[in-house]
Amino acid sequence: MIKSILPLSLIIALRFFGLFIVLPVLSVYAINLYGATTTLVGIVIGGYALTQMIFQVPFGVMSDKLGRKGTIITGLLLFAIGSIFCAIANDILMLMVGRFLQGAGAIGAVVTAMISDLVKEEQRPKAMATMGMFIGMSFAASMLLGPTISSFAGVPTLFYLTAVIALVSIVILVKMVPNPPKITHTYRKKAIVGDVLLNQNLIKMNITNFLQKGLMTFAFMIIPMVLINNYEWQMSDLWKVYLPAMIFGFLAMAPAAIIAEKKGKFKEILAIGIIFFAVSYLLIGLSSGTVLFIVGVVIFFIGFNMHEPIMQSLATKFAKVHQRGLVLGIFNSFGYLGTFLGGVLGGIFFEDVGLTTIVYTIAVVCILWIVLILTMPNPAKKKLMYIELNNDYRNNTHKLDTISEVDEWYINDTENVLIVKYDNEKIDEDSILNKIK
């Protein structure tokens, strides 16, 4: 598993690194370009998410028909071309085009699908956790390296660096990642869009992803602008706020994930993270000095990193296995939309309304958001068992429908494995096996 997953995790982490590394400094760079307004700067910051949302499904279809590797290479080339457009941009509109092109290389879902193709069914949770860890590390590294590199080499250098990273990723993909087999599954039901869109718990998770990503984009827009314009910092000083934010955020990640996953306290962790969002924005918007402002930024990143490792996991826990791809597609689309609108609306209101009014509004939204989350149940704990299929088991799988303690089941036809999700507090594996012998 390691030989296949590490290169793919590195590729997706490098792509996210390329997107993240410019975020800490992009707003103060873009606002000084010809034709820039805060609204257009907001579009530049969140614009990649709009095209990423639009091209996510087409790239998924393309990967199913033309193969995973070719699709990933196409996405990385688009990302590299977009990065070069950004690097050579001398006005805000060209920078915007480059950001749209960067997002058009929407390979995240394709890489996830390829990881699923390359590892055995029972190894997939660990594989996805590995990918998430790499993305987390890329986020942390970009927060520190972005301001540092741009301070002595300039922001265009960051974009050239991301183009090189995209090309290196193509080499890693070709040289180190094996061609995946075609994996097929047999499910008892088909995923219906209406069932997913009307699921009350998934509605709450989609809203949560939308708001969380929107607040993140707006934070990256205002943090450098306020520090440089209001407190007369230099771009080379920005690491002083991002470094402690990165460290404390990173330290908060593991405990939050453990409490949520092991103790089943998902909604409690989400609610605490939202409280941190509200407090952080109030400190950022109402502070009269840099100390409270930096404390607010640190608190924001603690809340964000408490959310990030559990969001996708929690969304899938409210879905049946046959719905999982559709659920994550919709869930991620809400996140991309939040990223885009967080930049656009943040730019409009920052210019027309002012930061104080915005942070009070965000605090009220956070209160309503907490109420929404607290009405959501924590998912029940379930266990998976993996059964190598023989003719007896295959012919008797319908008997699983009569076992009330079995939540769902499906077959991995490629590996000839039956996967059963069940309540291990009420029934054990031997009892299930006896039922289908």
PLY file of the C-alpha trace (Angstrom):
ply
format ascii 1.0
element vertex 437
property float x
property float y
property float z
element edge 436
property int vertex1
property int vertex2
end_header
0.00 0.00 0.00
2.74 2.46 0.99
4.49 2.42 -2.41
1.25 3.36 -4.18
-0.24 5.77 -1.66
2.76 7.90 -0.69
3.42 9.17 -4.25
-0.28 9.95 -4.80
-0.56 11.63 -1.40
2.54 13.65 -2.25
1.01 14.72 -5.59
-2.24 15.96 -4.05
-0.33 17.59 -1.17
1.96 19.40 -3.64
-1.04 20.68 -5.58
-2.66 21.99 -2.40
0.70 23.45 -1.38
0.73 25.32 -4.68
-2.74 26.73 -3.96
-2.08 27.46 -0.27
1.38 29.05 -0.50
0.08 32.25 -2.10
-2.93 32.69 0.20
-1.11 34.43 3.09
0.16 37.20 0.79
-2.12 37.21 -2.26
-4.51 39.97 -1.18
-1.80 42.57 -0.51
-0.08 41.65 -3.78
-3.25 41.72 -5.89
-4.60 45.01 -4.50
-1.54 46.81 -5.94
-2.05 45.53 -9.49
-3.54 47.72 -12.22
-7.35 47.80 -12.09
-7.61 46.16 -8.66
-10.52 46.70 -6.26
-11.23 44.75 -3.08
-14.09 42.99 -4.89
-11.77 41.82 -7.69
-9.14 40.83 -5.11
-11.79 38.69 -3.43
-12.52 36.99 -6.76
-8.78 36.37 -7.28
-8.47 34.73 -3.87
-11.54 32.51 -4.20
-11.73 32.21 -8.00
-9.88 28.90 -8.21
-12.65 27.29 -6.16
-15.33 28.27 -8.69
-13.62 26.50 -11.59
-12.68 23.63 -9.30
-16.37 23.19 -8.48
-17.37 23.40 -12.16
-14.74 20.94 -13.43
-14.89 18.43 -10.56
-17.60 16.26 -12.15
-16.26 16.45 -15.75
-12.82 15.38 -14.53
-14.38 12.47 -12.66
-16.24 11.33 -15.80
-13.09 11.80 -17.86
-11.08 9.64 -15.47
-13.63 6.82 -15.69
-13.57 6.85 -19.50
-9.97 7.78 -20.35
-8.08 6.58 -17.28
-6.89 8.10 -14.01
-3.30 8.92 -14.95
-4.10 10.82 -18.15
-6.76 12.85 -16.34
-4.42 13.74 -13.47
-1.69 14.79 -15.94
-4.21 17.02 -17.78
-5.22 18.65 -14.49
-1.61 19.23 -13.43
-0.77 20.79 -16.81
-3.73 23.17 -16.48
-2.54 24.03 -12.97
0.99 24.72 -14.26
-0.30 26.92 -17.12
-2.55 28.84 -14.71
0.40 29.37 -12.35
2.51 30.84 -15.17
-0.36 33.17 -16.15
-0.45 34.36 -12.52
3.33 34.82 -12.40
3.47 37.06 -15.47
0.24 38.97 -14.73
0.67 42.75 -14.63
-3.00 43.56 -14.04
-5.79 42.13 -11.91
-7.74 40.58 -14.79
-4.83 38.46 -16.02
-4.18 37.30 -12.46
-7.85 36.36 -12.24
-7.64 34.29 -15.45
-4.61 32.49 -14.05
-6.42 31.65 -10.81
-9.40 30.31 -12.76
-7.03 28.10 -14.78
-5.36 26.84 -11.60
-8.71 25.70 -10.26
-9.73 24.13 -13.58
-7.21 21.33 -12.96
-9.67 19.71 -10.53
-7.86 16.44 -9.77
-8.70 15.99 -6.08
-11.58 13.57 -6.62
-9.61 11.68 -9.31
-6.64 11.13 -6.97
-9.02 9.93 -4.27
-10.60 7.50 -6.74
-7.16 6.27 -7.83
-6.17 5.61 -4.21
-9.36 3.56 -3.85
-8.39 1.62 -6.99
-4.87 0.82 -5.78
-5.47 -0.36 -2.20
-7.50 -3.20 -0.79
-10.92 -2.44 0.64
-9.89 -2.78 4.29
-6.83 -0.53 3.81
-8.75 2.42 2.39
-9.47 4.26 5.67
-5.72 4.31 6.46
-4.92 5.38 2.89
-7.36 8.30 3.07
-5.99 9.28 6.50
-2.46 9.31 5.01
-3.61 11.61 2.21
-5.30 13.91 4.74
-2.10 14.05 6.82
-0.06 15.05 3.76
-2.57 17.80 2.90
-2.41 19.06 6.51
1.39 19.19 6.37
1.30 21.05 3.04
-1.09 23.62 4.54
1.20 24.13 7.55
4.33 24.45 5.40
2.70 26.90 3.00
1.64 29.22 5.84
5.29 29.62 6.82
7.03 29.47 3.43
4.62 31.74 1.51
5.36 34.95 3.44
9.05 34.04 3.84
9.81 33.36 0.16
7.67 36.22 -1.16
9.39 38.73 1.15
12.77 38.33 -0.57
11.88 36.82 -3.98
8.47 38.35 -4.68
4.99 36.84 -5.08
5.49 35.97 -8.79
8.24 33.59 -7.66
5.63 31.67 -5.67
3.60 31.15 -8.82
6.66 30.00 -10.80
7.38 27.61 -7.94
3.87 26.16 -8.13
4.28 25.61 -11.88
7.50 23.68 -11.26
5.78 21.69 -8.51
3.00 20.70 -10.93
5.55 19.45 -13.48
7.48 17.54 -10.80
4.19 15.95 -9.74
3.68 14.67 -13.30
7.11 13.00 -13.16
6.25 11.41 -9.80
2.96 10.13 -11.22
4.55 8.59 -14.32
7.60 7.11 -12.61
6.32 6.01 -9.20
2.58 5.28 -9.38
1.42 1.96 -10.90
-1.48 1.79 -13.31
-4.63 1.08 -11.30
-6.96 -1.87 -11.89
-10.62 -1.25 -12.67
-12.59 -1.70 -9.45
-16.28 -2.62 -9.62
-18.79 -2.94 -6.82
-22.25 -4.43 -6.44
-24.61 -2.36 -4.28
-28.15 -3.17 -3.26
-29.41 0.27 -4.30
-28.50 3.14 -6.59
-27.58 6.58 -5.29
-30.46 9.02 -5.82
-29.60 12.73 -5.82
-32.89 13.69 -4.16
-32.25 11.39 -1.19
-28.86 12.99 -0.62
-30.01 16.60 -1.06
-32.96 16.13 1.30
-31.06 14.27 4.04
-31.31 16.63 7.02
-27.92 15.74 8.48
-26.17 16.10 5.14
-27.84 19.50 4.63
-26.28 20.62 7.92
-22.87 19.27 6.90
-23.07 20.99 3.49
-23.92 24.30 5.20
-21.04 23.75 7.62
-18.54 23.18 4.80
-19.87 26.24 2.94
-19.53 28.53 5.97
-16.18 27.15 7.12
-14.52 27.57 3.72
-16.09 31.00 3.25
-14.70 32.23 6.58
-11.28 30.79 5.69
-11.13 32.68 2.38
-12.23 35.94 3.97
-9.62 35.48 6.72
-6.84 35.10 4.17
-8.08 38.21 2.43
-8.16 40.53 5.44
-5.28 39.29 7.64
-2.40 40.57 5.45
-4.32 43.67 4.32
-5.07 44.81 7.89
-1.55 44.05 9.16
0.15 45.93 6.32
-2.32 48.80 5.84
-3.42 49.40 9.45
-0.44 48.27 11.49
2.30 49.13 8.96
3.81 45.65 8.83
6.03 44.56 5.97
5.33 41.45 3.91
8.49 39.95 5.41
6.88 40.23 8.89
3.79 38.15 8.08
5.45 34.90 9.19
5.25 36.27 12.75
1.48 35.81 12.72
1.26 32.71 10.53
3.94 30.70 12.40
2.17 30.67 15.82
-1.18 30.19 14.05
0.25 27.20 12.18
1.80 25.66 15.31
-1.27 25.99 17.54
-3.58 24.92 14.73
-1.47 21.85 14.02
-1.42 20.93 17.73
-5.22 21.19 17.90
-5.74 18.86 14.94
-4.90 15.47 16.48
-6.81 15.87 19.80
-9.90 17.08 17.94
-9.79 14.12 15.54
-9.27 11.63 18.38
-12.11 13.00 20.50
-14.44 13.03 17.49
-13.53 9.64 16.00
-12.79 7.63 19.16
-15.30 9.21 21.54
-17.99 9.94 18.94
-18.12 13.66 19.86
-18.30 15.04 16.34
-20.89 17.76 16.81
-19.26 18.91 20.04
-15.93 19.44 18.26
-17.69 21.27 15.42
-19.50 23.53 17.92
-16.28 24.39 19.77
-14.59 25.19 16.46
-17.45 27.54 15.52
-17.14 29.33 18.89
-13.46 29.83 18.07
-14.45 31.29 14.67
-16.77 33.83 16.31
-14.25 34.85 18.98
-11.42 35.07 16.46
-13.30 37.35 14.09
-14.41 39.63 16.92
-10.79 39.96 18.06
-9.56 40.52 14.49
-12.22 43.14 13.73
-12.34 45.01 17.03
-8.70 44.93 18.16
-6.77 48.19 18.36
-3.34 46.59 18.53
-1.36 43.79 16.96
-1.31 41.51 20.01
-5.06 40.95 20.13
-5.16 40.76 16.34
-2.56 37.97 16.32
-4.40 36.16 19.14
-7.53 36.33 16.99
-5.70 34.83 13.99
-4.28 32.01 16.14
-7.74 31.23 17.55
-9.17 31.13 14.02
-6.62 28.57 12.86
-7.20 26.45 15.97
-10.92 26.34 15.15
-10.28 25.66 11.46
-7.84 22.82 12.16
-10.25 21.28 14.68
-12.82 21.04 11.87
-10.66 20.05 8.93
-9.68 16.42 9.81
-13.23 15.34 10.65
-15.44 17.11 8.10
-15.34 14.64 5.20
-15.33 11.67 7.55
-18.46 12.93 9.31
-20.27 13.68 6.04
-19.70 10.10 4.80
-20.91 8.67 8.11
-24.38 10.05 7.33
-24.37 8.35 3.91
-24.82 4.78 2.76
-21.83 3.31 0.94
-23.53 3.48 -2.46
-24.16 7.21 -1.87
-20.64 8.08 -0.72
-19.24 9.38 -4.01
-22.31 11.53 -4.63
-22.33 12.78 -1.04
-18.68 13.86 -1.18
-19.17 15.46 -4.59
-22.02 17.63 -3.29
-20.24 18.27 0.02
-17.05 19.44 -1.70
-19.05 21.57 -4.15
-20.60 23.45 -1.22
-17.09 23.99 0.14
-15.80 25.32 -3.19
-18.82 27.61 -3.47
-18.14 28.90 0.05
-14.49 29.53 -0.85
-15.50 31.53 -3.92
-18.27 33.55 -2.28
-16.17 34.15 0.84
-13.71 36.01 -1.35
-16.25 37.79 -3.55
-18.71 38.89 -0.85
-15.87 39.59 1.56
-14.33 41.94 -0.99
-17.62 43.72 -1.66
-18.60 44.20 1.99
-15.07 45.00 3.18
-15.07 47.94 0.77
-18.67 49.11 1.26
-19.57 48.19 4.86
-16.39 47.99 6.90
-14.74 45.29 9.00
-16.53 46.07 12.29
-20.00 45.48 10.86
-18.79 42.34 9.08
-17.37 40.71 12.23
-20.56 41.39 14.22
-22.53 39.77 11.40
-20.17 36.77 11.38
-20.62 36.38 15.15
-24.43 36.26 14.75
-24.11 33.74 11.90
-21.85 31.60 14.11
-24.47 31.56 16.89
-27.13 30.35 14.46
-24.62 27.87 13.03
-23.97 26.37 16.49
-27.71 25.94 17.04
-27.93 24.14 13.70
-25.04 21.81 14.58
-26.44 20.95 18.01
-29.65 19.70 16.38
-27.58 17.13 14.48
-27.01 13.72 16.09
-23.57 12.18 16.45
-23.36 9.18 14.11
-23.74 5.75 15.67
-20.56 3.67 15.89
-20.44 0.85 13.36
-17.85 -1.77 12.47
-16.87 -3.23 9.10
-16.13 -6.88 8.39
-14.50 -8.20 5.22
-15.49 -11.68 4.02
-13.77 -13.50 1.17
-16.65 -14.66 -0.99
-17.34 -18.25 -1.93
-20.46 -19.49 -3.73
-22.35 -20.13 -0.47
-21.75 -16.66 0.87
-22.55 -15.01 -2.48
-25.83 -16.93 -2.86
-26.93 -16.06 0.68
-26.08 -12.37 0.83
-29.81 -11.56 0.68
-30.12 -13.01 4.19
-28.16 -10.03 5.48
-31.27 -7.93 4.84
-33.06 -9.87 7.58
-30.47 -9.01 10.26
-31.54 -5.81 11.98
-28.07 -5.22 13.42
-26.58 -5.05 9.89
-26.64 -1.47 8.64
-25.64 -2.17 5.02
-23.53 -4.43 2.81
-21.94 -4.44 -0.63
-19.57 -6.53 -2.77
-16.18 -5.59 -4.19
-16.34 -7.70 -7.35
-12.72 -7.10 -8.32
-11.33 -8.42 -5.03
-14.23 -10.86 -4.51
-14.89 -9.49 -1.03
-18.17 -8.96 0.82
-18.16 -5.89 3.10
-20.69 -5.77 5.92
-21.30 -2.75 8.16
-22.85 -3.76 11.47
-23.45 -2.80 15.12
-20.74 -4.72 16.98
-22.37 -3.97 20.35
-25.39 -6.07 19.36
-23.96 -8.81 17.14
-20.57 -10.39 16.46
-18.90 -11.53 13.24
-19.44 -15.24 13.87
-23.19 -14.73 14.19
-23.29 -12.88 10.87
-21.23 -15.59 9.15
-23.53 -18.32 10.49
-26.53 -16.52 9.01
-25.14 -16.57 5.46
-23.48 -20.00 5.38
0 1
1 2
2 3
3 4
4 5
5 6
6 7
7 8
8 9
9 10
10 11
11 12
12 13
13 14
14 15
15 16
16 17
17 18
18 19
19 20
20 21
21 22
22 23
23 24
24 25
25 26
26 27
27 28
28 29
29 30
30 31
31 32
32 33
33 34
34 35
35 36
36 37
37 38
38 39
39 40
40 41
41 42
42 43
43 44
44 45
45 46
46 47
47 48
48 49
49 50
50 51
51 52
52 53
53 54
54 55
55 56
56 57
57 58
58 59
59 60
60 61
61 62
62 63
63 64
64 65
65 66
66 67
67 68
68 69
69 70
70 71
71 72
72 73
73 74
74 75
75 76
76 77
77 78
78 79
79 80
80 81
81 82
82 83
83 84
84 85
85 86
86 87
87 88
88 89
89 90
90 91
91 92
92 93
93 94
94 95
95 96
96 97
97 98
98 99
99 100
100 101
101 102
102 103
103 104
104 105
105 106
106 107
107 108
108 109
109 110
110 111
111 112
112 113
113 114
114 115
115 116
116 117
117 118
118 119
119 120
120 121
121 122
122 123
123 124
124 125
125 126
126 127
127 128
128 129
129 130
130 131
131 132
132 133
133 134
134 135
135 136
136 137
137 138
138 139
139 140
140 141
141 142
142 143
143 144
144 145
145 146
146 147
147 148
148 149
149 150
150 151
151 152
152 153
153 154
154 155
155 156
156 157
157 158
158 159
159 160
160 161
161 162
162 163
163 164
164 165
165 166
166 167
167 168
168 169
169 170
170 171
171 172
172 173
173 174
174 175
175 176
176 177
177 178
178 179
179 180
180 181
181 182
182 183
183 184
184 185
185 186
186 187
187 188
188 189
189 190
190 191
191 192
192 193
193 194
194 195
195 196
196 197
197 198
198 199
199 200
200 201
201 202
202 203
203 204
204 205
205 206
206 207
207 208
208 209
209 210
210 211
211 212
212 213
213 214
214 215
215 216
216 217
217 218
218 219
219 220
220 221
221 222
222 223
223 224
224 225
225 226
226 227
227 228
228 229
229 230
230 231
231 232
232 233
233 234
234 235
235 236
236 237
237 238
238 239
239 240
240 241
241 242
242 243
243 244
244 245
245 246
246 247
247 248
248 249
249 250
250 251
251 252
252 253
253 254
254 255
255 256
256 257
257 258
258 259
259 260
260 261
261 262
262 263
263 264
264 265
265 266
266 267
267 268
268 269
269 270
270 271
271 272
272 273
273 274
274 275
275 276
276 277
277 278
278 279
279 280
280 281
281 282
282 283
283 284
284 285
285 286
286 287
287 288
288 289
289 290
290 291
291 292
292 293
293 294
294 295
295 296
296 297
297 298
298 299
299 300
300 301
301 302
302 303
303 304
304 305
305 306
306 307
307 308
308 309
309 310
310 311
311 312
312 313
313 314
314 315
315 316
316 317
317 318
318 319
319 320
320 321
321 322
322 323
323 324
324 325
325 326
326 327
327 328
328 329
329 330
330 331
331 332
332 333
333 334
334 335
335 336
336 337
337 338
338 339
339 340
340 341
341 342
342 343
343 344
344 345
345 346
346 347
347 348
348 349
349 350
350 351
351 352
352 353
353 354
354 355
355 356
356 357
357 358
358 359
359 360
360 361
361 362
362 363
363 364
364 365
365 366
366 367
367 368
368 369
369 370
370 371
371 372
372 373
373 374
374 375
375 376
376 377
377 378
378 379
379 380
380 381
381 382
382 383
383 384
384 385
385 386
386 387
387 388
388 389
389 390
390 391
391 392
392 393
393 394
394 395
395 396
396 397
397 398
398 399
399 400
400 401
401 402
402 403
403 404
404 405
405 406
406 407
407 408
408 409
409 410
410 411
411 412
412 413
413 414
414 415
415 416
416 417
417 418
418 419
419 420
420 421
421 422
422 423
423 424
424 425
425 426
426 427
427 428
428 429
429 430
430 431
431 432
432 433
433 434
434 435
435 436
